[in-house]
Amino acid sequence: QQADTRLARPLPAAPRRLHASITELQSVLDQALSQAQAPDPLAAWEREVLPGAALVAATGRVVHRALADWHCLALSPVELYRRLEAWAGREPGLSPADAAVVASHCLAMLRRLKRHSLYQEICQASKRYAELPFDLRLGEHLFRGAIDLVFQAGDGSWHLIDWKSENVGRLSEAASQRHRLQLAAYALAARQATGAIPAAALCFLRPQVTLVPYGHAELESAWEASLRQLQSCPG
């Protein structure tokens, strides 16, 4: 209940810095603490300039767009592929051949999801909110973001899903910590929006659909630790 008060609209005072994405939250904590961290293999892999890096990024954006437009998943494979290809064709710097590759990868991920029990659970949800926007304040910092998916199951329980298009096999401990902090923020925002504590999970779409749940106590602990870190910093 105490955590709810940290989400405030309107905010009582202007934050020191406005961040476009909640994904920067861990960076803010790192800078505030002025602590050097061990290299993160996942982050290093993502920074590498590799052939096809633009295709990887475009694939993530296109598949997220499809998941936000949930009803399009009911299209036939041919119709869905055409829609994915059209979206990919609007990605900057991609040739028609590149767009076809992106569409193929996205279609494969979405078809795997449709064979998973999670797909039917979401389709049968009584309420479903995709790309749910929120503002969240942590200390003097304001973060804005959007939750990939929040839905209410038939039994009344709320669920939060954060889609991941990267390969689950590359999930390092440092990356898991970042995800944990992000999900903690998402869960707090979802609770503010729905009035209920959601069951939160990452859903990796490669190489197969893999759900990685995070318990409420685990997320609450991560959030409280973040607050303590900022509050302990001088100035």
VENSULQUI-V463471 format. One record per backbone hydrogen bond with DSSP energy under -0.5 kcal/mol. NH is the residue of the N-H (numbers start at 1). CO is the residue of the C=O. Records with the same first field share a line. If there is no record, write none. Layout:
NH: CO, CO
This chain:
5: 1, 2
6: 3
7: 4
8: 6
16: 140
17: 140
19: 17, 142
24: 21
25: 22
28: 24
29: 25
30: 26
31: 27
32: 28
33: 29
34: 30
35: 30
41: 39
44: 40
45: 41
46: 42
47: 43
48: 44
50: 48
53: 50
56: 52
57: 53
58: 54
59: 55
60: 56
61: 57
62: 58
63: 59
64: 60
65: 61
66: 62
67: 63
68: 64
69: 65
70: 68
72: 69
73: 70
74: 71
75: 72
80: 76
81: 77
82: 78
83: 79
84: 80
85: 81
86: 82
87: 83
88: 84
89: 85
90: 86, 87
91: 88
94: 91
99: 95
100: 96
101: 97
102: 98
103: 99
104: 100
105: 101
106: 102
107: 103
108: 104
109: 105
110: 106
111: 107
112: 108
113: 109
114: 110
115: 111, 112
116: 113
119: 113, 116
120: 116
121: 117
122: 118
123: 119
124: 120
125: 122
126: 152
127: 152
129: 150
131: 148
132: 147
133: 131
134: 145
136: 143
137: 6
138: 141
141: 138
142: 17
143: 136
144: 19
145: 134
147: 132
149: 161
150: 129
151: 159
152: 127
153: 151, 157
156: 153
159: 151
160: 199
161: 149
162: 201
163: 161
164: 203
168: 206
170: 167
171: 168
172: 170
176: 172
177: 173
178: 174
179: 175
180: 176
181: 177
182: 178
183: 179
184: 180
185: 181
186: 182
187: 183
188: 184
189: 185
190: 186
191: 187
192: 188
193: 189
194: 190
195: 191
198: 196
199: 158
200: 198, 214
201: 160
202: 212
203: 162
204: 210
205: 164
206: 166
210: 204
212: 202
213: 211
214: 200
219: 215
220: 216
221: 217
222: 218
223: 219
224: 220
225: 221
226: 222
227: 223
228: 224
229: 225
230: 226
231: 227
232: 228
233: 230
